[in-house]
Amino acid sequence: MDIGLIRGIVVEVDTRSDENDKVSGGKMTKIKVETAKGLRDALCYVNLLGQVKIGDEVVLNTTALDLELGSGGFDFVLVNLNNLPQELKGRGHIMKLRYTPLQLKVFSGEEKESILESIKTPVILSELHSMLLPAVFGVYSQDPRLKVGYIMTDGGALPIDYSKAVDFIKQSGYDFSTFTAGHAFGGDNEAVNIYSALALAAKDCDVIIMGMGPGVVGTNSIYGTTAIEVGMGINAVFSLGGRAIVIPRIMIQDRRKRHQGLSHHTITSLKKIALSEAEVVFVNPKWQSLDLSPHKIVIERAPYLDYAALPLKTMGRGFSEETEFFLTAAAAGSFAVKCYKEIG
């Protein structure tokens, strides 16, 4: 195993407040760093490492860009040497990123309060982070008074601050709360695992959406992907007594044949990983004849939304290119509201 590290001096700090780019300022700051390998673009997590300014000496993690992976075109600040020493603040004894140089402590929900032993809440399971926005607004399109809880797993990005979708929802004014489970961190609430996250979220939320943050790991093999956490999520929801609702990954423009139409990752989660029944929401009636037993196929009309006003992107493609993908996620949100009202 390897990690790419380099020291450098901050030569530019982006302090703009651009409504179309929530990465600028706030929870994350874009910077330019002069290094022995030239000028490099980097991101600094302000909540974790403190403010950064021109002239600061920083250490960058360059691993993803050195491998030419899709990490958004940025290195990440590992430490700002000008902010040392950095002392612990606040309560909490639960460690995340345990036994790594970046281990950090959080005050988890399990430390604060008792949690439920069972739940009845409808839980939407999303395979990609790009499903979150349409699913959430699908819920609010049916009842804007509901409280939606988002459990971010550790299958993708670990800091929730990296999510532009979460920022957008937070600024919408609706009742929305976040829970970071496992090694994911930075949510309104912290949880040790997805089971306790579900139990914590169900205490206060009417509808829950659970899925990974930005980014997904894939290896072109049947099980070598974090996307199969959907199947594990179905099992968790069932074991606690909730109602599992799955957003299938349907893509038209993906160049990879295994992801054209219904993704093989969705099929693997449903047929190989899930040990209990879930409801799988589609908007196109053509999927009604699909054999996903023992799971139930639900055909749900996509809710009316101003989709053009939402910053919808998946794998670099927008609403016009992957219409069914986004409509399906929104339909899962509206279907979850029906389930919530059935519960009573």
C-alpha positions in Angstrom: 0.0 0.0 0.0 1.1 3.5 -0.7 0.2 7.1 0.0 1.3 10.2 -1.9 2.4 13.1 0.2 4.1 16.4 -0.5 4.8 19.7 1.3 4.0 23.1 -0.1 3.2 26.7 0.5 -0.3 28.1 0.0 -0.2 30.8 -2.7 -3.9 31.3 -3.3 -7.1 30.9 -1.3 -10.5 31.0 -3.0 -12.8 33.0 -0.7 -15.5 33.6 -3.3 -19.1 32.8 -2.3 -20.5 31.3 -5.5 -24.0 30.0 -5.4 -23.2 27.4 -8.1 -20.1 26.1 -6.3 -20.7 25.3 -2.6 -17.1 24.0 -2.3 -15.8 27.6 -2.3 -15.4 28.8 1.3 -17.4 27.6 4.2 -16.8 24.0 5.2 -14.2 23.4 2.5 -11.8 25.9 1.0 -10.1 25.7 -2.4 -6.5 26.6 -2.4 -3.5 26.6 -4.7 -0.2 25.2 -3.3 3.3 25.7 -4.7 5.2 22.4 -4.4 8.3 20.7 -5.7 6.1 19.2 -8.3 4.7 22.5 -9.4 1.4 24.3 -8.6 -1.3 22.0 -7.3 -5.1 22.6 -6.6 -6.2 21.3 -3.2 -9.1 21.2 -0.8 -8.9 22.0 2.9 -11.6 20.7 5.3 -12.0 23.8 7.5 -14.0 22.1 10.2 -11.3 19.5 10.7 -8.1 21.4 10.1 -9.0 25.0 10.7 -8.8 28.0 8.5 -6.1 28.3 5.8 -4.4 31.4 4.5 -1.8 32.5 2.0 1.7 31.6 3.2 0.7 28.6 5.3 2.9 25.5 5.0 0.7 22.4 4.3 1.2 18.7 3.6 -1.0 17.4 0.8 -2.3 13.9 0.1 -1.7 13.5 -3.6 -2.6 9.9 -4.0 -5.8 10.1 -6.0 -4.5 12.6 -8.6 -1.2 10.7 -8.8 -3.3 7.7 -9.9 -5.4 9.9 -12.1 -8.6 9.0 -10.3 -11.8 11.0 -10.3 -11.4 12.9 -7.0 -12.7 16.1 -8.4 -9.3 17.3 -9.6 -7.9 18.2 -6.2 -5.4 17.1 -3.7 -6.4 17.2 0.0 -4.7 19.0 2.8 -3.5 16.5 5.4 -2.2 19.0 7.9 -1.7 22.8 8.1 1.6 23.1 9.9 0.7 26.7 10.8 -2.3 25.6 12.8 -0.3 23.4 15.2 -0.8 22.5 18.0 -4.4 21.6 17.5 -6.2 20.6 20.7 -9.3 18.5 21.2 -12.5 20.3 22.0 -15.9 19.2 23.1 -17.3 15.9 24.2 -17.2 12.4 22.7 -15.0 9.3 22.9 -15.9 7.4 19.7 -13.1 7.3 17.2 -13.6 7.3 13.4 -10.8 6.4 10.9 -9.5 4.3 13.8 -5.8 3.5 14.0 -5.0 5.7 11.0 -2.9 8.9 11.1 -6.2 10.7 10.6 -8.2 9.1 13.4 -10.6 11.6 14.9 -13.1 11.6 17.8 -16.8 12.3 17.6 -19.7 12.6 20.1 -21.9 9.9 18.7 -25.6 9.6 19.2 -25.2 6.3 21.0 -23.2 8.2 23.7 -25.9 10.9 24.0 -29.1 9.1 24.3 -31.0 5.8 24.3 -31.9 4.4 20.9 -34.8 2.5 19.6 -34.7 -1.3 19.4 -37.1 -1.4 16.4 -38.4 1.0 13.8 -41.4 1.3 11.5 -40.0 4.1 9.3 -39.8 3.8 5.5 -36.2 3.7 4.5 -35.1 4.6 0.9 -31.8 2.8 -0.1 -29.7 4.6 -2.7 -26.9 3.1 -4.7 -25.3 6.4 -5.7 -25.1 9.8 -4.0 -26.6 11.5 -7.0 -29.9 9.8 -6.1 -30.1 11.8 -2.9 -31.3 15.2 -4.2 -34.2 13.9 -6.4 -35.3 11.4 -3.7 -35.4 14.1 -1.0 -37.4 16.5 -3.1 -39.6 13.7 -4.2 -40.6 13.4 -0.5 -41.1 17.1 -0.1 -43.2 17.3 -3.3 -45.8 15.1 -1.5 -45.6 16.7 1.9 -43.2 19.6 2.7 -43.9 19.3 6.4 -42.1 15.9 6.8 -38.7 15.5 8.4 -36.3 13.6 6.2 -33.2 12.0 7.7 -30.2 11.1 5.5 -27.8 8.4 6.7 -24.5 8.7 4.9 -22.7 5.4 5.0 -18.9 5.0 4.6 -19.1 3.4 1.1 -18.0 6.6 -0.7 -16.6 9.9 0.6 -16.2 9.9 4.3 -16.5 13.6 5.2 -20.1 14.8 4.6 -18.7 18.2 4.0 -17.7 17.0 0.6 -21.3 16.7 -0.5 -22.7 19.6 -2.5 -26.1 17.9 -2.5 -26.4 18.0 1.3 -25.5 21.7 1.3 -28.2 22.4 -1.3 -30.8 20.5 0.7 -29.8 22.2 3.9 -30.2 25.6 2.3 -33.6 24.8 0.9 -35.3 25.4 4.2 -37.0 22.0 4.6 -36.7 19.9 7.8 -33.6 17.8 7.0 -31.1 16.1 9.3 -28.0 14.1 8.6 -26.4 11.1 10.2 -22.9 9.9 9.4 -22.5 6.1 10.0 -19.4 3.9 10.4 -16.3 5.9 9.4 -18.3 8.6 7.6 -18.2 11.8 9.7 -19.4 15.4 10.0 -23.1 14.9 10.0 -25.6 16.6 12.4 -25.5 13.3 14.2 -22.8 10.6 14.4 -23.4 6.9 14.6 -21.2 3.8 15.0 -22.9 1.7 12.3 -25.9 1.7 10.0 -28.1 -0.2 12.5 -27.7 2.4 15.3 -27.9 5.2 12.7 -31.3 3.8 11.6 -32.4 3.6 15.2 -31.3 7.1 15.9 -32.9 8.6 12.8 -36.2 6.8 13.3 -36.7 8.6 16.6 -37.1 12.0 14.9 -37.5 11.5 11.1 -40.6 10.6 9.1 -38.7 9.2 6.1 -35.1 8.0 6.0 -32.7 7.9 3.0 -29.6 5.8 3.4 -26.7 5.7 1.0 -23.1 6.5 0.5 -21.6 9.9 0.0 -20.0 11.1 -3.3 -17.9 8.5 -5.1 -18.4 4.7 -5.4 -15.7 2.0 -5.5 -15.9 -0.4 -8.4 -13.7 -3.1 -9.8 -15.5 -4.6 -12.7 -16.3 -7.7 -10.6 -19.6 -8.9 -9.2 -18.9 -8.2 -5.5 -16.0 -5.8 -5.7 -18.0 -2.6 -5.3 -19.3 -0.6 -2.4 -22.7 -0.4 -4.3 -23.7 -3.8 -2.8 -24.2 -2.0 0.5 -27.8 -1.5 -0.8 -28.3 -5.3 -0.2 -26.8 -5.0 3.3 -29.1 -2.0 3.9 -32.1 -4.0 3.0 -31.1 -6.6 5.6 -30.5 -3.9 8.3 -33.9 -2.3 7.7 -35.7 -5.6 7.8 -34.0 -6.7 11.0 -35.1 -3.5 12.7 -38.6 -3.7 11.4 -38.6 -0.9 8.9 -39.8 -0.8 5.3 -37.0 -1.0 2.7 -37.5 0.9 -0.5 -34.9 0.6 -3.2 -34.0 3.1 -5.9 -32.8 1.0 -8.9 -29.9 2.4 -10.9 -31.1 2.9 -14.4 -28.8 4.6 -16.9 -29.1 5.1 -20.6 -26.0 7.0 -21.6 -23.4 5.0 -19.7 -20.7 3.7 -22.0 -20.3 0.6 -19.9 -22.7 -2.2 -21.0 -23.0 -3.6 -17.5 -24.6 -0.3 -16.4 -26.8 0.3 -19.4 -30.5 -0.1 -18.4 -30.7 -1.7 -15.0 -27.2 -1.8 -13.5 -25.7 -5.1 -12.6 -24.9 -3.7 -9.2 -28.6 -3.3 -8.4 -29.3 -6.8 -9.5 -26.4 -8.1 -7.4 -27.7 -6.3 -4.3 -31.2 -7.6 -4.8 -30.5 -11.2 -5.8 -27.2 -12.0 -4.1 -26.8 -9.8 -1.0 -30.3 -9.0 0.3 -31.8 -11.7 2.6 -35.2 -10.2 2.9 -37.8 -8.5 0.8 -37.7 -4.9 -0.4 -39.9 -2.7 -2.6 -38.1 -1.6 -5.8 -39.5 1.5 -7.4 -39.7 2.1 -11.2 -41.4 4.8 -13.2 -41.4 2.9 -16.5 -44.1 0.2 -16.7 -41.8 -1.9 -18.9 -39.9 -3.0 -15.8 -43.1 -4.7 -14.4 -42.2 -8.0 -16.1 -38.7 -8.1 -14.6 -38.1 -11.0 -12.2 -36.6 -9.6 -9.0 -38.3 -12.1 -6.7 -38.7 -12.1 -3.8 -38.7 -8.4 -4.1 -41.8 -6.4 -5.0 -41.7 -4.2 -8.1 -43.6 -0.9 -7.6 -44.5 1.3 -10.6 -44.8 4.9 -9.3 -45.4 8.0 -11.3 -42.6 10.5 -11.0 -43.7 13.6 -9.0 -44.0 17.0 -10.5 -40.8 18.9 -9.7 -38.8 21.7 -11.3 -36.0 19.3 -12.2 -34.2 22.0 -14.1 -33.8 24.0 -10.9 -32.1 21.2 -9.1 -28.3 20.6 -9.6 -28.7 17.1 -10.8 -25.6 15.3 -12.0 -24.6 11.6 -12.1 -21.4 10.4 -13.6 -21.1 13.9 -15.1 -24.4 13.7 -16.9 -27.5 15.8 -16.2 -31.2 15.4 -16.2 -31.7 15.6 -20.0 -29.2 12.8 -20.4 -30.3 10.4 -17.6 -33.9 11.4 -17.2 -35.2 8.0 -16.0 -32.4 7.8 -13.4 -33.5 11.0 -11.7 -37.2 10.4 -12.2 -36.9 7.0 -10.6 -35.2 8.4 -7.5 -37.8 11.1 -7.2 -40.6 8.5 -7.5 -39.0 6.5 -4.7 -39.3 9.6 -2.5 -43.0 10.1 -3.3 -43.7 6.4 -2.8 -42.0 6.6 0.7 -44.5 9.3 1.7 -47.3 6.9 0.8 -45.7 4.3 3.0 -45.3 6.8 5.8 -49.0 7.7 5.7 -50.0 4.0 5.7 -48.1 3.6 9.0 -50.2 6.3 10.3 
